[in-house]
């Protein structure tokens, strides 16, 4: 499974992972909307619902009907998604050579100090 999502999709996906890590038993659109709300930005219910639907279509999230609303859960853990992203990065930019990627990361940490 390849992760490809936009900025708001990433925000919502991270909110879902955080809520799952916190042990929230039932995650609905309103819960996600509340979780991603900040002093600078709030998102409309319909916007959050649309993005959750896109994540379902991309098979990154699944939903279960619970009365009149849906509950959402991620398909894979944050750790697994990160591992898959690193594998893609190594394959795409470092010809599959993990040591080359580590060397690049070490160089970045030196130049970014």
N, C-alpha and C positions, 0 to 999 in steps of 0.2 A: 504494500500500500504506500503510495507516494503522497506526502503531505504538501499541498499547495493551497494556501489560503491568504486572504487579504488581511489588512491591519485589524479591522473590527472582528473578523473571524478569529484571529490570533488572540485578541483580547477576550473574546467569549470562550474560546477553547481553554485558555489559561484560567478563566473564572470557573469553568466546569471542573478542571483538575483540582483547583484549590478547594472548591466546595466538596468534592469527593474526598480529598485528603482530610478535610475538617470533619468528615463523617455525616454530612448533610444527607438525610435518608431519601428525601424527595426533592428533586431539582426541577423546577418549572420555569417558564419564561419570566415570571415576575421575580423569582429568586435570582435569576441571572441578571435581570435588569437592575435590581437593587445592588448586586455585587459589583457591577461595573460602573455604577454611578459615582461621580466624583464632584468636587467643588467646581471644576472647570467644564464638565461634560455630563450630560445625562442623555440617555437614548430612549426613544419612543418604544413602547411595548411592541408595536408592529415591526419596527426595525429589528429588534432583538429576535422576534419570532421568525422573521424572514431569514436572518443570518443563521439561526439554529436550523431552519429547514435546509439551507444550503449545505451546512455541515452534515446533516443527515444524508442529503443527496450525494455528497462526496464520501460517504461511508466512514466519517470520522466520529460521528455521534449517532446513537440510535435513540428512538423515542418509543414510549409505551403509553397507551391510552389509560388515563386514570380519571374516570368520571367524565367531566366535560373538558378536561385539559390533558395535555401531554406532559410526561416526565422525561427528562433527558439524562443520558449517561454516555461518557466517552467510550469509544471502541477500544482504545489502547491507552496505557498509562503514559504519563509525561516522560518517564524514563525511557520507555520503548520508543516513543515518538522522537526523542532526542537522539537515541542510538540510530534510528533509521535516517535521521537528518545528517548525522555525522557520516554514516556510510555513503550517503548520496554525495556529500561534499567531497569526501576522499575520492570517490569514483570519478566525479565530474571534473574536479579541478587538480587532483594530484595523481591521476592515472592509477588509482587504486593503491598508491603507496602511502600508508598511514604515517610512516616516519617522516616523509616529506611534509605532510600536513602539520605534524608536531613541530618540526623545525620552523615552519612558517609561523606557527602560533608563538613559539618562543621568540622569534624575531620581532613579532608584533608587540609582545610584552616588553621587550627591550626598548623599542622605539616609542611606545605609548606612555612611558613613565614620565 
